[in-house]
Amino acid sequence: MKTSEAPQMDRRHFFKLLGGGLFVAYMAEPVNAQERRGRRGGPARPMEVSAWIHIGENGTVRVFTGKTEVGQNIRTSLAQAVAEELPVRIPSIQMVMADTDLVPFDMGTFGSRSTPDMALHLRKVAAAARQELVRLAVERFGTQEQNLILQDGEVIWQMEHSSGGAQIASFAELLKGKQLSAVVTDETKLRPAAEWRVAGTSVPKVDGKNFVTGRHHYTTDIQRPGLVHGKVLRAPAYGAKLKSLDDAQAKTLPGVTVVRDGDFVGVTAPNPAVATQAIGLLKAEWEGGEGPSNKELWQVLKNNFNRGDDGRKIDDALASSAHKLEQAYTVEYIAHCPLETRAGVAEWQDGKVTVWTGTQRPFGVKDELVSAFSLPPEKVRVIVPDTGSGYGGKHSGEAAVEAARLAKAAGKPVKLSWTREEEFWWAYFRPAGVIEVKAGVDADGKLTAWEFHNHNSGGAAIETPYEVPAKFVRSHGSKSPLRQGSYRGLAAAANGFARESAMDELAAAAGIDPLEFRLKNLKDERLRAVLEAAAKSFGWSNRKGHCGIACGIDKGGYIANCVEIELRGKTVKVKRIVAAFECGAIVNPTHLKNQVEGSIVMGLGGALFEAIQFADGKILNPAFSKYRVPRFSDVPPIETVLVNRTDLPSAGAGECPIMAIAPAIGSAIFEAKKERLRAMPMKLA
């Protein structure tokens, strides 16, 4: 489908146009609780999902999924999952993604769930399709299943007693004129990872050439007949209310329409420059709007709580400990800084709105539009073009709703793109947090007590992987002064920073090497394996310079980082990073390596540079000239060691690798200065 087209069809009509083919029904278990929360009470995955896979008469295999492509290259790995089990060539697969009129409901692309959940689901559907194709081939050729070979979209019967050689039928030929149904059960057989031929290999990025050459279309590339451009008037501070508006001058500009609905004010214009000019000509008076600043943030977030019996057990264990620790660690609000800012294109036809927008939750954005305009669900369609990154920051549909409001008022399709400053101001942030730790070790360096409280930033990866007899771990919500939400890894980076920094402090107090101390208190064999792999590749036992180490577990992934740093005045220069990562059976080694490295680079920003500054309801650094993100000069050589566990299910890799880089750098800073930095970003005095 070209980006200028929006066929108005339901799923039944869509499949009618495709012609004869194979439909697979899957008897699925309900989605897990985390995903249900994301849908706010929406439907679970359908028991019958006949649209997951369709094999057309021309041999094209269409695969339908609500997952979105936000730069993580999930289109390729999901295609690999299907190609592995069906089996067909990757180029014959067309992934139909994130179009709410065409794909089954999906909660969203988050939580590192696409690989362990959606890829596994599509493998089962493809395996059921394969089994049904074998049955059809047995009927056609009059032979036994063991005499058939399936490969590259064909079934081959090698006849033993015939000079005619082999008989071949394509999948499309087997299905021509027929509409079949198959059912996936728990007994559906999947190929074990040790026997993978397509999955487990570094298949090149699907449609990669289009991205490199600029032919790929993002939301901002969408064109519609009669399209105009939109812009929204923003308040000067959080919570400010519109008192009065004089729009006379703006309306004098050719082609400009001013839209007002309560505090919502926007304009449409023939091009973005005129829209910006029109916004500048609006004379608005505002009242209210205020808030705290960074200076009192930790007092605002800190909670009072009752430690109860758990606290008394910790105190008793600490009383007999040889070494004790009681410290607080803090993390600032930080921005997602996506390459592509929020954008939306909206068009109304016959009472139905179609929106193209970059989001991680197309069905969630559909819900927002349904609510905003009091529409029945069948009157809203959300299409997600591939999106220029999200990092957990695009769960919501602000630009989609704004574009739809302007389009409805103007009576024309509207394209709206946030500026970088708007992205900094009005998107949500990674939560700030205060993490309090009490811990103790005995004379042998074994943990005796562990108390861990996270205030505001969340409970992701909050549990300690280390063995400890007395433990008390809690996450406490707070009234955040800034809008906050998901971020890559959620709270794993914050909790990992506090936990691993505390472990490093305890190791120093006990006079034990940081690696030895962790291994002494660790029974988890998978985490031990990545720690040992990273240390071996780094040369930890013979290290020179200022080095640090840290590790962690999140969402089925296991990460360990070793780093070497250099201090240049008040600047920390990371010279070398070794990362060992394990997430079960590897689906695509090259793309997995890219995920690990991308997480680490992103983690460098939170560790050393990034922090939102705010006061009186205003963001004080809403531009890259004021908000420091990692630069090419900040990124050292990164050696990635991938631990492939073909005996274990594949887990996601988009989030876990971010969590260990900050505490590893903190460990190295302590080795260099004998000074412990307990606040992210870490700044030298």
Buried (B, 14 or more C-beta within 10 A) or exposed (E): EEBEEBEEEEBEEBBEEBBBBBBBBBBBEEBEEEBBEBBEEBEBBBEBBBBBBBBBBEBBBBBBBBBBBBBBBBBBBBBBBBBBBBBBBBEBBBBBBBBBBBBBBBBBBBBBBBBBBBBBBBBBBBBBBBBBBBBBBBEBBEBEEEBBEBEEBBBBBEEEEEEEEEBEBBBBBBBEEEEBEBBBEEEBEBBEBEEBEBBBBBBEBBBEEEEEEEEBBBBBBBEBEEBBBBBBBBBEBBEBEBEEBEBEBBEEBEEBBBBBEEEBBBBBBBEBEBBBBBBEBBEBEBEEBEBBBBEEBBEBBBBEEEBEEBBEBBBEBBEEBBBBBEBBBBBBBBBBBBEBBBBBBBBBEEEBBBBBBBBBBBBBBBBBBBEBBEBEEEBBBBBBBBBBBBBBBBBBBBBBBBBBBBBBBBEBBBBBBBBBEBBBBBBBBBBBBBBBBBBBBBEEBBBBBBBBBBBBBBBBBBBBBBBBEBBBBBBBEBEBBBBBBBBBBBBBBBBBBBBBBBBBBBBBBBEBBBBBBBBBBBEBEBBBBBBBBBBBBBEBEEBEEBBBBBBBBBBBBBBBBBBBBBBEEEEBEBBBBBBBBBBBBBBBBBBBBBBBBBBBBBBBBBBBBBBBBBBEBBBEBBEEEEBBBBEEEBBBEBBBBBBBBBEBEBBBBBBBBBBBBBBBBBBBBBBBBEEBBBBBBBEBE
